[in-house]
Amino acid sequence: MADSSISLESMRKWVVEHKLRTVGCLWLSGIGSSIAYNWSRPSMKTSVKIIHARLHAQALTLAALAGAAVVEYYDHQSTKSGPVVNKYPNQFLAAHPQKD
């Protein structure tokens, strides 16, 4: 039980850190599996198979984006130290001070 919650938490952290990569991987797997499924149906034209695969992948992408939004919302609600501030802009601002 404890190992399951640890792996679920580590997966959640990875998704929070790599949102676009997660959505892209889901899109690629969705379009690949949809093409594989549609290719097994010989009664359809090739163009219709590709259109169906794109529509399935688009629906999966919308679901993945909604899931990423839920994870982001949950992450912001669960942080007790306030909003998470991105540390990278401070590096660039310190390296290039503006002249007055």
C-alpha positions in Angstrom: 0.0 0.0 0.0 2.8 2.4 0.9 4.8 1.6 -2.3 1.7 2.3 -4.4 1.2 5.8 -2.8 4.9 6.6 -3.2 4.9 5.6 -6.9 1.6 7.5 -7.5 3.1 10.6 -5.9 6.3 10.4 -7.9 4.2 10.0 -11.1 2.2 13.1 -10.2 5.4 15.1 -9.6 6.8 14.0 -13.0 3.5 15.0 -14.7 3.6 18.4 -13.0 7.2 19.0 -14.1 6.7 17.7 -17.7 3.2 18.7 -18.7 3.8 19.3 -22.4 5.9 16.2 -22.7 3.1 14.2 -21.1 0.5 15.6 -23.5 2.7 15.0 -26.5 3.4 11.4 -25.5 -0.3 10.8 -25.1 -1.0 12.4 -28.4 1.6 10.2 -30.1 0.4 7.1 -28.5 -3.2 8.0 -29.3 -2.6 8.6 -33.0 -0.4 5.5 -33.3 -3.0 3.2 -31.6 -5.8 4.8 -33.6 -4.0 4.3 -36.9 -3.2 0.7 -35.9 -6.9 0.1 -35.1 -8.2 1.8 -38.3 -5.6 0.0 -40.4 -7.2 -3.3 -39.4 -10.5 -2.3 -41.0 -10.1 -2.9 -44.7 -13.5 -1.4 -45.8 -12.3 2.2 -45.2 -10.3 4.4 -47.5 -6.8 5.4 -46.4 -7.8 9.1 -46.1 -10.8 8.3 -43.9 -8.5 6.1 -41.7 -6.1 9.1 -41.2 -8.9 11.5 -40.5 -10.4 9.2 -37.9 -6.9 8.7 -36.3 -6.5 12.5 -36.1 -9.9 13.0 -34.5 -9.2 10.2 -31.9 -5.8 11.8 -31.1 -7.4 15.2 -30.8 -10.0 14.0 -28.4 -7.3 12.2 -26.3 -5.2 15.4 -26.3 -8.1 17.5 -25.0 -8.6 14.9 -22.3 -4.9 15.0 -21.4 -5.0 18.8 -21.2 -8.0 18.7 -18.9 -6.1 16.1 -16.8 -3.1 18.3 -16.7 -5.2 21.2 -15.6 -6.7 19.1 -12.8 -3.2 18.0 -11.7 -2.1 21.7 -11.7 -5.1 22.8 -9.7 -4.6 20.0 -7.2 -0.9 20.9 -6.9 -1.6 24.6 -6.2 -4.3 23.6 -3.6 -2.0 21.2 -1.9 1.1 23.5 -1.5 1.1 25.0 1.9 4.0 27.4 1.4 2.1 29.7 -1.0 2.4 29.9 -4.8 5.4 28.3 -6.5 7.6 31.0 -8.0 9.7 30.2 -11.0 13.4 30.7 -10.2 14.6 31.0 -13.8 13.6 34.6 -14.6 15.6 35.8 -11.6 18.7 34.3 -13.1 18.3 36.2 -16.4 17.3 39.4 -14.6 20.5 39.3 -12.5 22.7 38.5 -15.4 21.4 41.4 -17.6 20.7 44.5 -15.4 18.9 47.3 -17.1 20.5 50.7 -17.4 18.5 53.6 -16.1 
